[in-house]
Amino acid sequence: LDGVPLAKKSTAEEAPLFILRPNPNRGTFAFRVQEIPGMEPEEEVSLEIYSASGQLVHQEHYRGCLPYMEYPVHMQDPVSGLYYARFRCGTRVEMLKVLVE
């Protein structure tokens, strides 16, 4: 998690790239890719989920993510608590909080 900000700057030009719902959840949720300028149709989106202590607990890669489509995520035996979902698409990185009940 080093070097990745946990909060994005809030400016009009910096809209969120990924939407995650429901949040809170029970370890099963979906994310939606917003339209990312310059994103190629075959570009890979990676998702890494970290525990609050920084341990990688889940990882998936998606090729050809289309804007506004929802992609399911099923964490394996999650423990209740706060997690961080790190999304990567090309050089863009976004970190979102995930609350598992």
N, C-alpha and C positions, 0 to 999 in steps of 0.2 A: 504493500500500500504506500510505500515511500514515494514521494514526489507526485502523488495524485491528490488534488484538492478534494475535500469532502463537500464543499459547497461551491456552486458556480457563481460567477459574478452576475448580478442582476441588471442586465441592460436590455434595451428594446431589441437589439440585434441578436441576443443570445437566448433564443427560445429553447426549451428542453428538447433533446433529440429523441428521448425514450420516455414512454409513459408506462407505468407499472401498476397493475391492479388485479385483484383488490389488495389493498394495503391498509390495515393489517390483514394477515391471512394465516393459513395453517401449513404453509410450506408449498402450497400449490397456487400458482398465480399465472398471469400472462403479461407479456410486455408488447408494446406496439412501437414500431419505429416511425418517427415522424419523418417528414420529407427532409432529407439531408442534401443540401446543395452539392452537386458534383459526385454523388454516390452512384457508382456503376451497378447495373442490375445483378451482376455476379459477385459483387464485393462481399466479403465475409464480415459478419458481426459476431463478436465473441462476448460471452457473458461469464463472469467469474463472481461467485458469491463468497464473501468472507464473513466469518464470525466477528463479534465485537473485539475479540482478542487478536484478530488478524490472520486466523487460520483459514486457508482455502478449503471450503466445504462442498462446493459444487462448481462445475465448469461445463459449458456447452458452446458449440460453434454452429453458426447458421450461415449458409451460403445462399445468396440471392434473396435477401430480405427485401420485401416490397413495402413501400410506405403505406401506413395505415392498416396493415395486416396484423393480427394478433398471433403471437407465438407462445405456446404453453411452456411452463417451467414446473417441474415436479422435484422438489428437494427430497433426498432420501433420509427418512427418519429425522426430521429437524427437531431441535430442542427450542422451546419458547425463548424468545429474546430478540435482540436487535442484530441485524445483519447488514452488510453493505454489498450492493450489486454494482459491479463495475462493467460497463459496456464499452466496447471498442469497435470503431468502424473507421478503417483507414488510420488517419492520424488523430481522429476525434476520440476523446475519452470522456465518459460521464459516469459519475458515481451517484447512486440513489440509495436511500435507506430503505430497508425492508423489515417490517415488524412481524414476527411469527408469534402467534398466540398459543 
